[in-house]
């Protein structure tokens, strides 16, 4: 909390610093949103990974915790009923097989409560609802702001305005499942025509039809003329605008032929691909001259990283072609705390990658080292100092600290078992295919294996 307060007075300077020069080039491609009424003290901030999100007066991203089903019950919150409180959980809840309830959690003495990790956005006694913003009552009798019925929180993982390290947007199909019940960013409605949708995938905020099927643009087109005619139309279908559709902002309409109007986004006529048989496909971008369309792209990867083909699809790799892996972890408790970052207990990670042996874990899943002067040009990728013996953040000036790359504040790894570029031997390593406590390859193309980001 204190760290964030230090940055809050210089909110504008912080945003400006990360807008130059790399983000400045993306400024024209920031996703727009629908202006909605908000209570005083709240705002909308554009973020690198999640597009526009709600934030408090100090720029802290707001999150909700929608209820999600797990194997042996539900976790999360129902609308109008906040449950994240100061209860100190010390045992597993038994929500996820094969864990039984009643096992002692690691580092019980220092384990924070839910509200210490997720500070609730409190409301004054005289706060009044505004639009979808309402006030709900907490179990302790206090008042808390909610959006669309779900109680709002901030995250202690967020260090600067625009950070979204506490959670991502809700994925198609909802939360829960094998990966636990995560928190999701609270966001305003997207400002797009009704027949379209926007979906978060690894490569950015993907534009698609409301049905989920991707839309594409063609390099040979101009803002008011389609070059896809004749035989081209066997493979590509223009996205037509209805008679009552109106242009606004990034969205324009041109007459494709007399009486036939077609949508264009940022001066690019839009199409669907006839051969696409699944939603959020990126396969059309493999065709020469054709590209998926994004409201905003994922920030560039740090120097030294590259996209590598593998038998499972395209993955992020280091300079030697070794696949990059992300560690996932949510503990089996009623408050569903994340254990995938250096501030959390490392017992889960050490158990799954080294049988509890830190040295073995370090050898099996080496951290991706970063140069001492490493800079990425974005907040998505940062370089952090790690204590190799504990996996925690290193102390200031610690002699044996490792300087490593982190994505969303979480270290990334390679796998000792990958001997050649393109191998992904640790994809799905761990519990529930790596989603609950384990490792997954950093997939660039999330249209393979049904992985939506």
C-alpha positions as CSV (number, residue, x, y, z in Angstrom):
1,X,0.0,0.0,0.0
2,X,2.7,2.5,0.9
3,X,4.6,1.7,-2.3
4,X,1.6,2.7,-4.4
5,X,0.9,5.8,-2.4
6,X,4.5,7.0,-3.2
7,X,3.7,6.8,-7.0
8,X,0.2,8.2,-6.8
9,X,1.1,11.9,-6.7
10,X,3.0,11.5,-9.9
11,X,0.4,9.5,-11.8
12,X,0.6,11.6,-14.9
13,X,4.4,11.4,-15.0
14,X,4.3,7.7,-14.5
15,X,2.0,7.2,-17.4
16,X,4.0,9.6,-19.6
17,X,7.2,7.7,-18.8
18,X,5.9,4.5,-20.2
19,X,4.3,6.2,-23.1
20,X,7.7,7.1,-24.6
21,X,8.8,6.0,-27.0
22,X,7.4,2.5,-27.5
23,X,4.0,3.1,-26.0
24,X,3.7,6.4,-27.8
25,X,3.7,4.4,-31.1
26,X,0.8,2.4,-29.7
27,X,-1.2,5.4,-28.4
28,X,-3.3,5.6,-31.5
29,X,-4.2,1.9,-31.0
30,X,-5.6,2.2,-27.5
31,X,-8.9,0.6,-27.1
32,X,-11.8,2.9,-26.6
33,X,-14.7,2.4,-24.1
34,X,-18.2,3.5,-23.5
35,X,-18.5,6.4,-21.1
36,X,-20.6,5.4,-18.1
37,X,-21.6,7.3,-15.0
38,X,-19.2,6.8,-12.1
39,X,-19.2,8.0,-8.5
40,X,-16.7,10.7,-7.5
41,X,-13.2,9.2,-6.8
42,X,-13.1,6.7,-9.6
43,X,-11.7,6.8,-13.1
44,X,-10.9,4.7,-16.2
45,X,-7.2,4.0,-17.0
46,X,-5.9,2.4,-20.2
47,X,-3.7,-0.6,-19.5
48,X,-1.2,-2.4,-21.7
49,X,-2.7,-5.9,-21.3
50,X,-6.3,-5.5,-20.5
51,X,-7.4,-2.3,-22.3
52,X,-9.5,0.2,-20.3
53,X,-10.1,-0.7,-16.7
54,X,-11.8,1.0,-13.7
55,X,-9.4,2.4,-11.1
56,X,-9.6,4.4,-7.9
57,X,-8.5,8.0,-7.4
58,X,-4.9,6.9,-7.0
59,X,-4.9,4.9,-10.2
60,X,-5.1,1.4,-8.6
61,X,-6.9,-1.1,-10.8
62,X,-10.2,-2.4,-9.4
63,X,-11.0,-6.2,-9.4
64,X,-14.0,-8.4,-8.7
65,X,-14.1,-12.0,-7.7
66,X,-17.0,-13.7,-9.5
67,X,-18.0,-17.1,-8.2
68,X,-16.6,-20.1,-10.0
69,X,-17.1,-23.8,-9.8
70,X,-14.4,-26.2,-8.7
71,X,-14.4,-30.0,-8.3
72,X,-15.8,-30.1,-4.8
73,X,-17.6,-26.8,-4.5
74,X,-17.6,-23.2,-5.4
75,X,-15.3,-20.3,-4.5
76,X,-15.6,-16.6,-5.1
77,X,-18.4,-14.1,-4.5
78,X,-22.0,-13.8,-5.5
79,X,-23.4,-10.4,-6.5
80,X,-24.2,-8.3,-3.5
81,X,-22.4,-10.7,-1.1
82,X,-18.7,-9.9,-0.4
83,X,-16.9,-12.7,1.5
84,X,-13.3,-11.6,1.3
85,X,-12.6,-10.6,4.9
86,X,-10.0,-10.8,7.7
87,X,-10.5,-14.6,8.3
88,X,-7.1,-16.2,8.6
89,X,-7.2,-19.6,6.9
90,X,-4.7,-22.2,8.1
91,X,-5.9,-25.3,6.3
92,X,-6.9,-26.5,2.9
93,X,-10.6,-26.3,2.0
94,X,-10.8,-29.5,0.0
95,X,-12.2,-27.7,-3.1
96,X,-9.8,-29.5,-5.5
97,X,-9.2,-33.2,-5.6
98,X,-7.0,-34.9,-4.7
99,X,-6.4,-32.6,-1.8
100,X,-8.5,-33.4,1.3
101,X,-9.7,-30.6,3.5
102,X,-7.7,-30.0,6.7
103,X,-4.1,-30.1,5.5
104,X,-2.0,-27.3,7.1
105,X,-1.0,-24.5,4.7
106,X,2.6,-23.5,4.3
107,X,3.9,-20.5,6.3
108,X,0.7,-20.3,8.4
109,X,2.3,-17.8,10.9
110,X,2.8,-15.2,8.3
111,X,-0.1,-16.0,5.9
112,X,-2.0,-12.8,5.1
113,X,-5.8,-12.6,5.3
114,X,-7.9,-12.0,2.2
115,X,-8.3,-8.3,2.9
116,X,-4.6,-7.9,3.4
117,X,-4.0,-9.2,-0.2
118,X,-7.2,-7.7,-1.6
119,X,-8.0,-4.4,0.1
120,X,-11.7,-3.8,-0.3
121,X,-12.8,-0.5,-1.9
122,X,-14.8,0.9,1.0
123,X,-17.6,3.4,0.7
124,X,-18.7,6.1,3.1
125,X,-21.9,5.7,5.0
126,X,-23.6,8.3,2.8
127,X,-22.4,6.9,-0.5
128,X,-25.1,6.8,-3.2
129,X,-25.4,4.4,-6.1
130,X,-24.6,5.7,-9.6
131,X,-25.6,3.6,-12.6
132,X,-24.1,0.1,-12.2
133,X,-22.1,1.3,-9.2
134,X,-23.8,0.2,-6.0
135,X,-22.9,0.0,-2.3
136,X,-23.0,-3.4,-0.6
137,X,-22.8,-4.3,3.0
138,X,-19.8,-6.3,4.3
139,X,-20.1,-9.0,7.0
140,X,-18.4,-6.6,9.5
141,X,-21.2,-4.0,8.8
142,X,-19.0,-1.8,6.7
143,X,-19.9,-0.5,3.2
144,X,-18.1,-1.5,0.0
145,X,-18.4,-0.3,-3.5
146,X,-19.6,-2.8,-6.1
147,X,-19.9,-2.7,-9.9
148,X,-22.6,-4.7,-11.6
149,X,-23.3,-6.2,-8.2
150,X,-19.8,-7.6,-7.6
151,X,-17.7,-6.1,-4.7
152,X,-14.6,-4.2,-5.7
153,X,-11.0,-4.7,-4.5
154,X,-7.5,-3.5,-5.3
155,X,-4.4,-5.7,-5.3
156,X,-1.2,-5.4,-3.3
157,X,0.6,-6.7,-6.3
158,X,0.0,-3.6,-8.3
159,X,2.8,-1.1,-7.9
160,X,2.0,1.6,-10.4
161,X,-1.1,3.1,-12.1
162,X,-2.1,0.8,-15.0
163,X,-0.7,-2.4,-13.4
164,X,-3.1,-5.4,-13.7
165,X,-1.0,-8.0,-11.8
166,X,-3.8,-9.0,-9.6
167,X,-5.9,-10.6,-12.4
168,X,-6.9,-10.6,-16.0
169,X,-10.2,-10.1,-17.8
170,X,-12.7,-12.9,-17.5
171,X,-11.9,-15.6,-20.1
172,X,-14.6,-17.2,-22.3
173,X,-16.2,-20.0,-20.2
174,X,-15.7,-18.2,-16.9
175,X,-13.3,-18.7,-14.1
176,X,-12.8,-21.7,-11.8
177,X,-12.1,-25.1,-13.3
178,X,-8.7,-26.6,-12.6
179,X,-7.0,-23.3,-12.2
180,X,-9.0,-22.1,-9.2
181,X,-11.3,-19.1,-9.1
182,X,-9.2,-16.0,-10.1
183,X,-9.9,-12.3,-9.6
184,X,-10.7,-10.4,-12.8
185,X,-10.3,-6.7,-13.7
186,X,-13.4,-4.5,-13.5
187,X,-13.8,-2.7,-16.8
188,X,-16.3,-0.4,-18.6
189,X,-18.3,-1.6,-21.6
190,X,-16.4,-1.7,-24.9
191,X,-17.3,1.0,-27.4
192,X,-17.9,-1.1,-30.5
193,X,-20.8,-1.8,-32.8
194,X,-23.2,-4.4,-31.4
195,X,-22.2,-7.1,-34.0
196,X,-18.6,-7.2,-32.7
197,X,-16.8,-8.4,-29.6
198,X,-13.3,-8.0,-28.1
199,X,-11.4,-10.9,-26.5
200,X,-8.2,-11.0,-24.5
201,X,-5.7,-13.4,-26.1
202,X,-1.9,-13.7,-25.6
203,X,-1.2,-11.5,-28.6
204,X,-3.5,-8.7,-27.5
205,X,-7.1,-7.6,-27.5
206,X,-8.5,-9.4,-30.5
207,X,-11.4,-8.0,-32.5
208,X,-14.1,-10.5,-33.5
209,X,-17.7,-10.8,-34.2
210,X,-20.1,-11.1,-31.3
211,X,-20.2,-14.8,-32.0
212,X,-16.4,-15.0,-31.3
213,X,-15.2,-15.6,-34.8
214,X,-12.2,-13.5,-35.8
215,X,-12.3,-10.7,-38.2
216,X,-9.4,-9.9,-40.5
217,X,-8.0,-7.1,-42.7
218,X,-6.3,-7.3,-46.2
219,X,-3.1,-5.4,-47.0
220,X,-4.3,-4.5,-50.5
221,X,-7.4,-2.6,-49.3
222,X,-7.7,1.1,-48.7
223,X,-10.0,2.8,-46.2
224,X,-12.9,3.1,-48.7
225,X,-12.2,0.3,-51.3
226,X,-12.0,-3.4,-51.0
227,X,-9.6,-5.3,-53.2
228,X,-11.1,-8.7,-52.2
229,X,-13.4,-9.5,-55.1
230,X,-14.1,-12.4,-57.5
231,X,-12.2,-15.6,-56.4
232,X,-11.1,-13.9,-53.2
233,X,-14.7,-14.0,-51.9
234,X,-14.6,-17.8,-51.9
235,X,-12.3,-17.6,-48.9
236,X,-13.2,-14.3,-47.2
237,X,-16.6,-12.8,-46.4
238,X,-16.9,-9.0,-46.0
239,X,-18.4,-7.9,-42.7
240,X,-21.4,-5.9,-43.8
241,X,-23.0,-3.1,-42.0
242,X,-26.8,-2.9,-41.5
243,X,-28.9,-0.1,-42.9
244,X,-29.1,1.6,-39.6
245,X,-25.5,1.2,-38.6
246,X,-23.6,4.5,-38.1
247,X,-19.9,5.3,-38.2
248,X,-18.1,6.7,-35.1
249,X,-14.5,7.0,-33.9
250,X,-12.3,4.2,-35.2
251,X,-15.3,2.7,-37.0
252,X,-16.2,3.7,-40.6
253,X,-18.6,2.4,-43.2
254,X,-18.0,2.5,-47.0
255,X,-20.0,1.4,-49.9
256,X,-18.5,-1.8,-51.2
257,X,-20.9,-1.8,-54.2
258,X,-24.1,0.0,-54.8
259,X,-26.4,-0.6,-51.8
260,X,-23.9,-2.9,-50.0
261,X,-22.0,-1.3,-47.1
262,X,-19.0,-2.8,-45.3
263,X,-17.4,-2.1,-41.9
264,X,-13.9,-0.8,-41.6
265,X,-11.9,-0.4,-38.4
266,X,-9.1,2.1,-38.3
267,X,-9.3,2.5,-42.1
268,X,-9.1,-1.3,-42.6
269,X,-12.1,-3.1,-44.2
270,X,-13.1,-6.1,-42.2
271,X,-13.7,-9.8,-43.2
272,X,-14.3,-13.2,-41.7
273,X,-12.5,-16.3,-43.0
274,X,-14.7,-19.0,-44.5
275,X,-12.4,-21.8,-43.3
276,X,-12.4,-20.7,-39.6
277,X,-14.1,-23.4,-37.6
278,X,-13.5,-22.1,-34.1
279,X,-13.8,-18.8,-32.3
280,X,-10.9,-16.5,-31.8
281,X,-8.8,-18.1,-34.5
282,X,-5.5,-16.7,-35.6
283,X,-5.1,-19.0,-38.6
284,X,-6.2,-16.4,-41.1
285,X,-3.1,-14.4,-40.4
286,X,-1.1,-17.2,-41.9
287,X,-2.5,-16.3,-45.3
288,X,-0.3,-13.9,-47.3
289,X,-1.5,-10.3,-47.0
290,X,-4.1,-11.1,-44.3
291,X,-4.0,-10.1,-40.6
292,X,-6.0,-10.5,-37.5
293,X,-7.3,-7.2,-36.1
294,X,-6.7,-5.9,-32.6
295,X,-8.0,-3.0,-30.6
296,X,-4.5,-3.0,-29.0
297,X,-1.6,-5.4,-29.3
298,X,0.4,-7.1,-26.6
299,X,3.5,-5.0,-25.7
300,X,6.8,-6.1,-27.4
301,X,8.8,-8.7,-25.8
302,X,12.2,-7.8,-24.3
303,X,15.3,-7.9,-26.5
304,X,16.7,-11.4,-26.7
305,X,13.3,-13.1,-26.8
306,X,11.8,-14.5,-29.9
307,X,8.9,-16.5,-31.3
308,X,9.7,-20.1,-31.7
309,X,7.8,-22.8,-33.6
310,X,7.1,-26.0,-31.7
311,X,5.0,-29.1,-32.3
312,X,2.3,-27.5,-30.1
313,X,2.3,-24.2,-31.9
314,X,4.2,-20.9,-31.5
315,X,5.8,-20.2,-28.1
316,X,8.0,-17.5,-26.7
317,X,11.6,-18.5,-26.4
318,X,15.0,-17.1,-25.3
319,X,17.8,-16.2,-27.6
320,X,18.9,-19.9,-27.8
321,X,15.4,-21.0,-28.8
322,X,14.6,-22.6,-25.4
323,X,10.8,-22.4,-24.6
324,X,9.8,-19.9,-21.9
325,X,7.4,-21.2,-19.2
326,X,5.0,-19.4,-16.8
327,X,4.4,-20.9,-13.4
328,X,0.7,-21.0,-12.2
329,X,-0.5,-21.4,-8.7
330,X,-3.7,-20.8,-6.7
331,X,-3.9,-22.4,-3.2
332,X,-6.8,-24.7,-2.1
333,X,-8.4,-22.3,0.3
334,X,-11.7,-20.5,0.5
335,X,-10.0,-17.2,-0.2
336,X,-8.1,-18.6,-3.2
337,X,-4.9,-16.8,-2.7
338,X,-2.3,-16.7,-5.6
339,X,1.0,-18.6,-5.0
340,X,2.6,-17.8,-8.3
341,X,4.6,-14.8,-7.4
342,X,7.8,-14.2,-5.3
343,X,5.8,-12.6,-2.5
344,X,3.9,-15.8,-1.9
345,X,5.0,-19.0,-0.2
346,X,7.4,-21.0,-2.5
347,X,6.6,-24.4,-1.0
348,X,4.1,-25.2,-3.8
349,X,6.5,-24.4,-6.6
350,X,9.5,-26.2,-4.9
351,X,7.3,-29.2,-4.4
352,X,6.2,-29.5,-8.0
353,X,9.5,-28.7,-9.7
354,X,12.1,-30.1,-7.3
355,X,10.4,-32.3,-4.7
356,X,11.0,-29.6,-2.1
357,X,14.6,-29.2,-3.0
358,X,15.4,-25.6,-4.0
359,X,18.7,-26.5,-5.8
360,X,17.0,-29.3,-7.8
361,X,14.2,-26.9,-8.7
362,X,16.6,-24.3,-9.8
363,X,18.4,-26.8,-12.0
364,X,15.2,-28.2,-13.5
365,X,13.5,-24.9,-14.2
366,X,16.2,-22.2,-14.4
367,X,15.1,-18.6,-14.2
368,X,15.5,-16.6,-17.4
369,X,18.3,-14.2,-16.5
370,X,18.1,-10.5,-17.4
371,X,21.0,-8.1,-18.0
372,X,21.7,-5.8,-15.1
373,X,20.6,-2.8,-17.1
374,X,17.6,-4.6,-18.7
375,X,14.7,-2.4,-19.8
376,X,11.7,-3.7,-21.8
377,X,9.8,-0.4,-22.5
378,X,6.6,-1.7,-20.9
379,X,5.2,-2.7,-17.5
380,X,4.2,-6.1,-18.7
381,X,7.9,-7.2,-18.6
382,X,10.2,-6.2,-15.8
383,X,13.5,-7.4,-14.4
384,X,13.5,-8.3,-10.7
385,X,16.0,-9.6,-8.1
386,X,15.4,-13.1,-6.8
387,X,17.0,-15.0,-3.9
388,X,18.0,-18.3,-5.5
389,X,17.7,-20.2,-2.2
390,X,14.2,-19.2,-1.4
391,X,12.6,-18.0,-4.6
392,X,11.5,-14.8,-2.8
393,X,12.5,-11.3,-3.7
394,X,16.1,-10.8,-2.9
395,X,17.2,-8.4,-0.2
396,X,18.7,-5.0,-1.3
397,X,22.3,-5.6,-2.2
398,X,22.1,-9.3,-1.8
399,X,25.4,-10.7,-3.3
400,X,24.0,-13.9,-4.8
401,X,20.7,-12.4,-6.1
402,X,19.6,-13.5,-9.6
403,X,18.5,-10.7,-11.9
404,X,15.6,-12.3,-13.8
405,X,12.9,-11.5,-16.3
406,X,9.3,-11.4,-15.0
407,X,6.0,-11.2,-16.8
408,X,3.3,-9.4,-14.8
409,X,5.7,-9.4,-11.9
410,X,6.1,-13.2,-12.0
411,X,9.5,-14.8,-13.0
412,X,9.7,-16.8,-16.2
413,X,11.6,-20.0,-16.6
414,X,13.2,-22.4,-19.1
415,X,13.2,-26.2,-18.7
416,X,16.3,-28.3,-18.5
417,X,14.6,-31.2,-20.4
418,X,14.3,-29.1,-23.5
419,X,17.4,-29.9,-25.5
420,X,16.5,-28.4,-28.9
421,X,14.6,-25.3,-30.0
422,X,10.9,-26.0,-30.3
423,X,10.7,-28.6,-27.6
424,X,8.0,-28.0,-25.0
425,X,8.6,-30.9,-22.6
426,X,7.3,-29.0,-19.5
427,X,4.1,-27.7,-21.0
428,X,1.4,-28.9,-18.5
429,X,4.0,-30.0,-15.9
430,X,2.4,-30.1,-12.5
431,X,-1.1,-30.4,-11.1
432,X,-4.2,-30.2,-13.4
433,X,-2.0,-29.8,-16.5
434,X,0.0,-27.0,-15.0
435,X,-3.0,-24.8,-14.4
436,X,-3.4,-25.2,-10.6
437,X,0.3,-25.7,-9.5
438,X,2.6,-26.1,-12.3
439,X,4.2,-24.8,-15.5
440,X,2.8,-24.0,-19.0
441,X,4.6,-22.9,-22.1
442,X,4.3,-19.2,-22.9
443,X,2.0,-19.6,-25.9
444,X,2.1,-16.9,-28.5
445,X,-0.6,-18.5,-30.7
446,X,-3.5,-19.3,-28.3
447,X,-5.7,-20.7,-31.0
448,X,-4.1,-24.1,-30.7
449,X,-5.2,-26.6,-28.0
450,X,-8.2,-24.4,-27.2
451,X,-6.0,-22.1,-25.0
452,X,-7.7,-18.7,-25.0
453,X,-4.9,-16.8,-23.2
